[in-house]
Amino acid sequence: MPEDPAGGQGSGTTITPYRDGPLIVRGDFRLVDQDGAEIDPGRGTIALCRCGKSGIKPFCDGSHKRAGFSAPSAPSRPRPAAQLRQEG
């Protein structure tokens, strides 16, 4: 994976939360489970479940539509930069 000028990885990665739907991940990324084991995404663009109803987690299978999942595509309020630094 190419490194960005700030020293991080995945500078070409874009994560887009779709309104009432999944997170769409595009670009260079590495997907791992909570134990650090790599999950093969099988492609360069994936949809990750946000509703918790998918039968193929962590990937989206469209269950959010049947479940009536509702979520905005943007945060309801911005997070302070200081809070983001503390969590990172």
SULLINFEN-V582982 format. One record per pair of residues at least 6 apart in sequence whose ideal C-beta (glycine too) atoms are under 7 Angstrom apart, sorted by the first residue. I is the first residue (numbers start at 0). GAP is how many residues later the second one is. If there is no record, write none. Layout:
# SULLINFEN-V582982
I;GAP, I;GAP
This chain:
# SULLINFEN-V582982
0;8, 0;9, 0;27, 0;29, 1;9, 1;10, 1;26, 2;6, 3;7, 9;17, 9;18, 9;19, 11;15, 11;16, 12;12, 12;14, 12;15, 12;16, 13;12, 13;13, 14;8, 14;10, 15;8, 16;6, 16;56, 17;6, 17;55, 18;53, 18;54, 19;44, 19;49, 19;50, 19;51, 20;43, 21;25, 21;26, 21;27, 21;28, 21;38, 21;42, 22;25, 22;27, 23;21, 23;23, 24;20, 24;21, 24;23, 25;18, 25;19, 29;8, 30;7, 30;8, 30;10, 31;6, 31;7, 32;6, 45;13, 46;12, 46;13, 47;10, 47;11, 47;12, 48;8, 48;9, 48;10, 48;11, 49;21, 50;12, 50;13, 50;16, 50;18, 52;10, 52;11, 52;14, 53;6, 53;7, 53;9, 54;6, 54;8
